[in-house]
Amino acid sequence: MTKNISIGSGAIYPVVKGTFYDLPCPANLSVWWGLGSLLGVCVAGQVLTGWFLSFYYTAHEDLAYSSVIFIMKEVNFGWLMRSFHINVANFMFVCLYFHVGRGIYYGSFRMYKVWATGVVLLLLVMLTAFTGYVLPWSQMAYWAAQVISSMVTAVPVFGGDIAMWVWGGYAVGNITLKRLFSIHFLLPFVILGVFFLHLIFLHVTGSGNPLGLDSECNLVRFHSFFTVKDLVGVSGGLLIVVFMISFYPYSLLDGGSFIACDYMETPASIHPEWYFLFAYAILRSVPNKIGGIVLLLLSILVLFVLPEIWCGKMEGFCFYPGCQFLFWTWIFNFIILTYVGSQGVDQPFVMAGEWGTIYYFLFFPLVGIMQHLEDTFSKKSQYAS
């Protein structure tokens, strides 16, 4: 495919040139295909600001919170770096969820290797976000670490031993914090590695497009057709981040994040960041602890099986009215689960979480059945005409 638009005398281009200049892309890509570039810029920004913050952060249970306050008040532009780090993390998850939604709607999951590495990236970013949330060792951070890390105790027979290995002792404490900081510092490098693997598979298979057509006869270079378009998207994203940093730098943080850790006082409500709330609602919807943990993991892992379920003649949901209806109701259900996860364990939120969980997983077999019915009906209509 690259031979159709290759330039120059050499047959092999450097990776950077092949990615940002000569990459052949379908000419009809919409603005939704710019989220990948925006996410790449977000990752770069997080790595740079995280590297800066690590200069002053101290991974010790008695000093972690104080070191964060020191960064905010004493370090030149420390408040800016931390605010940028926090808000870009939130903005990055918005882009990630839109990116996954676009991949489902337009059938990008049919390119299995690209899709699988993308799901792995989603899991890695979630793990990185959780370990980063714990590092300030504030009241909410400590108790969130206590609740999440205690889930491994549900593992039969070996649960207690696994928990002690994760904690580094008999309870969440100083060793746990050091381990989480090490993981948080190393994971971005793993993310970068998988990100480049994601790009390599994208080079091999080529990009999808809104029409889902074989577009090898209508390819254009990434530069300057899409670099300009992506730069506009990145500029818009940066404006949103700058606005958040300037006027609402910590509006997305829980109030417990501004209180030093107190081992003797449990907060009235413990819940994760907003981008984990849908999974938290799924976890709470199952009375059995281990069952809830299994569904929590499956809420992301189920994305791996979507390419196996889909066998439609068309590329994506956008060509099937029934599948479109299921998709948008699934998106609405995702929003409902996010809201339910932020509420207490009361009615009607408990029932809403249970029904929302059922539909979240039922969606995947339903779209397989729906596309089969629509293909069958379309074929019969053709014969009838």
HUNORPE-V635798 format. One line per field, one symbol per residue. ss: DSSP state (a for helix, b for strand, c for the rest). phi: phi as a letter, one per 30 degrees, with the letter a starting at -180 (. if undefined). psi: psi as a letter, one per 30 degrees, with the letter a starting at -180 (. if undefined). Layout:
# HUNORPE-V635798
ss=???
phi=???
psi=???
This chain:
# HUNORPE-V635798
ss=caaaccccccccccaaaaaacccbbbccccaaaaaaaaaaaaaaaaaaaaaaaacccccccccaaaaaaaaaaccccaaaaaaaaaaaaaaaaaaaaaaaaaaaaccaaacaaaaaaaaaaaaaaaaaaaaaaacccbaaaaaaaaaaaaaaaaccccaaaaaaaaaccccccaaaaaaaaaaaaaaaaaaaaaaaaaaaaaaaacccccccccccccbbbaaaacaaaaaaaaaaaaaaaaaaaaacccccccaaaacbcccccccccccccaaaaaaaaaaaccccaaaaaaaaaaaaaaaaaaaaacccccccaaacaaaaaaaaaaaaaaaaaaaaacccccccaaaaaaaaaaaaaaaaaaaaaaaaaaaaaaaaaaaac
phi=.dddbdbiddccceedddccbcddbddcdcdddddddddddddddddddddddddcdcdbddbeddddddddccdeiddddddddddddddddedddddddddddcidddddddddddddddddddddddddddedhdddddddddddddddddddiceddddddddilcadaddeddddddddddeedddddddddedddddddiddaedicdcddbcbddccdcddddddddddddddddddddcbdbdcddeddcbddbdcbdddbcbddedcddddddeddcdddddddddedddcdddddeddddbddddbddcbedddddddddddddddddddddcddbdddddddddddddeddedddddddddddddddddddddd
psi=efffgkllflfklleeefefegkkkkfgkafffffeeeeeeeeeeeeeeeeeefefkjikfffeeeeeeeeefekkgeeeeeeeeeeeeeeeeeeeeeeeeeeeeggfffieeeeeeeeeeeeeeeeeeeeeffefhaeeeefeeeeeffffffkkegeeeeeeeefgaflkbeeeeeeeeeeeeeeeeeeeeeeeeeeeeeeeflkalefgljgffikllekgefeeeeeeeeeeeeeeeeeeeeeiegffkleffgklkjffjklekjlaleffeeeeeeeffkekeeeeeeeeeffefffefeffekhleleaffgjeeeeeeeeeeeeeeeeeeeeffllilkgeeeeeeeeeeeeffeefeeeeeeeeeeeeeeeeeee.
